[in-house]
Amino acid sequence: ANGFTSTQLLSHLLKTMKTLPPPILSLPNDITLKFMLFLQLKDVSSLLTTCKSFQSITSDPSTWKVIALVKYGELIVNNAKYLYPTFKDLVLDDNRLGAHPTIARGSLPCRWEANRPNRFYLCILVALKYYRPTNTLRLYFDARGERDLRPPDWSSMEREDLDFNGTFERDFEPSHQLLVRGNFVGQVDIPGHKKGYLEYDASFFNRKGTYYFTFSDERLSHSRLSSHIFPLYGYQRRPILVVKEGNCLPQAFAARNGEIAYTLDESPFDHDTPEKDRNRFQPWLSGEVLERRSWWV
């Protein structure tokens, strides 16, 4: 709350333990446990080696269960407890096998630039998930349009850096392999409707900067050569992720309060119904588009 990092708090605690009388080590276990919840995993590990009092608290399996429940929630813990021999192992591994850092996008629209009532295309971004065991990011989306809706495989991800001069440097040129594409895995893959996720190698996101997504980017299209005769209209470019420090990708998923939202190993579309599908798009569509049944293939 006062701007200290967890490492500074731990250092302060250790110094205090050496200077104050022993009763400080006799704090109620629930108070000590609350303190541990604010520490990073590496600091919890360091804490275990400080004294017998802390070792006694952390030797109780229920302590680690409480930490797991507070950090990940009951649903995720119940699904992940079979992946680890103990709750202690689950917590110290940050539940990498059963909890995936997630940024829920709700319904972030990416519109085609030349949309009109009789020719309409729209991609909705729903969630970004970090799968740490495979070091991959999955961007979940739902795209609808006419039957010639472009392939999601043409979609791009690019980074925009802020250099030391205060000017922006954009990783923009495909020839430099700085404009990357993801691997499309579809739950729905029919003409006019593409729903699923694009998977990216997470190492691309290790540099600090803002990362932008463009659905079915014409710069990655196989028909680029014909664009001089028939100009290709594109989709809106959307910011997806902000990495403030290099090689700190998990922290990019933290909210303003520092907490990271975790979800299970499942798609946000697993429980979709026709009504949910329609409601996802309805706020962004005009009545004229909604009335065209052919658009809802």
Disulfide bonds with the S-S distance in Angstrom:
none
